[in-house]
Amino acid sequence: MANNSCPICHHPNRNENRYCTQCGSKLVSENKEGAHLVIMSGNYQKRVVLMKGSNTIGRDDGNLIYFDDNQVSKKHAEILFENDQYWIKDLNSKNGVYLNGKKIDQAERLYNGSILKIGTRILRFEFEKSNEPKFV
């Protein structure tokens, strides 16, 4: 039974598949916390589920989140899950990572509603937990 939808092309895949049979992208299972990024581009929004551990973002298609954008480095940023919290870290990218409008120079904690700018892309971090503070 196909229950594991591809985060890139939304093709249904079997639960045991690690890569999409349609486009070859890595498949990611939902985690208990439901943490994800909403990639906002004009009227289009795409939701990417984050894994526990390391989630890399960049221009190289080996990243969990891939952007074909010349303002994005091959390995631009990393979102880490540590101690029940998510953190964003710049991986020495050329154009930097912006969190809620400010360029970061060290790992910064992400809160539900945090806004990221990576290259020309705007992303919203969403993480629903009953006791999680929200960015206003």
N, C-alpha and C positions, 0 to 999 in steps of 0.2 A: 504494500500500500504506500502511495506517495504522500508523505506528510512533511517533508523537509524542503521547503520552497527556497530557491536560489535568491540571495540578497541582491544580485545584479540583474538577472533576466526574469526572475520570478517563476522559472520553470519548476514544476513539482518533481522531486526526486525521492528515492527511497531513503528511509531514516539512516540506513547503514552507509550510504554514499558519503564520501568525504569531499568530492568534487562534483559540480553540476554536469550532468550528462548532455546538456544543451550547449552551454558556453564554456565549460571547464573551470569556472570560478570556484574558489574554496567555499564549501558550505559550512554554515555556522548554526549550531543549535541554540535555541532560546536559553538564556540563563535565568535563574530563579528571580533575580532582581528586576529583570526586564530593562536593563540598560541598553540604550541605543543612541545613535546619532541620526538626526534628521538633516539631510543635505538639501539646502534650499537654493534653488536656481530659478529665478523668475516665478512663474506659476507652478513649476514642477517641484515636487518634494519627494525624496526617496529616503526610506528608513533602513538603516544598517544596524543590525544587532551586534553588540559588543560581546566579546568573550572575556572570561576571567583570565587574568594574566596579561600578556602583551598584545596590543592591537596597533599595528603600524599603519601609517598614512603616507602616501607618496606617489610619485610618478612611475615608479617601477611596478609592473603588474604582479610582483610577488608580495605586495602589501595587502593587508586585509581590505583597506580602503584605497582604491586606485583612482587617481585623477590624471587625465590627459590634459595637463595645464603646464605651460612652460614657466610659470611662476612658482611651481611646486617642485621641490627637490626630489631626487629618486627615493630617498628615505627622509622624509620631511619632519614627521612628528610621531610620537608614540603615546597611546593612551594605555595606562597601566591600572590594573585592579590590584590593590594591596590593602590589607587590613580593613576590608569591607568598604573601601573608598576607591573612587576613580580619580586618576591624576593625568594631566597632560604635560608632555615634555617635548621641547624642541630638540631635534636631533642634529643640531648645528646646520640648520637649513640656511640658504642664502637670503630668503625674504622673511624669515621669522614666523612665529605663531602668535596670534593675537587672541587674548581671552578677555571677553567683555570690553573690547576696545583698547586694551593695553597690551603692548608687546611683552612677552614673558622671557625671562632669562634663566629661570630655574623651573623645576617641576611645580605645578600649581594644581590645587585640588579643584575638581569639577563638581558643581552642584546642579541639581535639577534646574534646567532652564539656562544654563551657561551658554554663551554664544562664542563660537570659535571662528576665526578667519585664517584660512590656510590658502595661500596663493590668492586666486580670485573667488574662492569658494567660501560660503558662509554655512556653518553647521550649528545646529542646536543640540546640546547634550540633554538627554532625558533619562532620568533614573528615579523610579517611583519606589520609595520606601516610606513607611508610615512616620518614621522619626527623622527623615532626611530634611535638612533645612533647604529652602528654595532661594535661588538668586532672584532678587527683585530689581 
